[in-house]
């Protein structure tokens, strides 16, 4: 579908531009680590907080749709954990494969939902964001922290470390402001909106700057497994869970759309900050973004028909 392709085209183009910038040594190698930190600790949290605090979720079928998305996410996460030793990947690579299998690009989702289904679609995508963003951040940060720590930590210490993650803090504040009806008063909505607009382009440029696809067969397996899980199995499991829970119509379509999105740019930022395999992560994001231009329209055509 053209609106979906139009939403994906600028994202993939910015990744390519970032790759070309890095190859041309512009604006310099020292720029990209600082850009990663700015995006991870400030720009992405501001964007998540603004989106969740202002989403119109009143009157939507939240609970069953949320249950379907959560169930599908946990099944994918469990599959990855059970397959870890058989994947032949080292620990940093496994954490990047894990992220690439569950994290959605919320910005593509918002653009596609609004373009395809108007205000109701946008609101349903916002519900999916409110459910899935905190969950995948909790799972991703937990996996990275657990497997990449020098010493295994107790459950309580791990939970504390996970909850201190700026992305999760932003999600918690945003949901709290929404549920209490406080929202973003006194012009803070406009402030955060302007500030967070830099998150997507800067994050995508960083992904492109870190792009380096390995050419051995094992590397392509590490790219293919998360891509297949994220773009095919995840939306199929979501559709099954929705059907079992009685979610139909546009809520089902939007739930499947959201879980069929390519992996989020924040996956690369998180891998960069917490010790994941950034080269593999950037490759997964790029491959999934390219392939999703084919897979998302197929799922939508099947569901809408």
Order of alpha helices (4+ residues) and beta strands (2+ residues): alpha-alpha-alpha-alpha-alpha-alpha-alpha-alpha-alpha-alpha-alpha-alpha-alpha-alpha
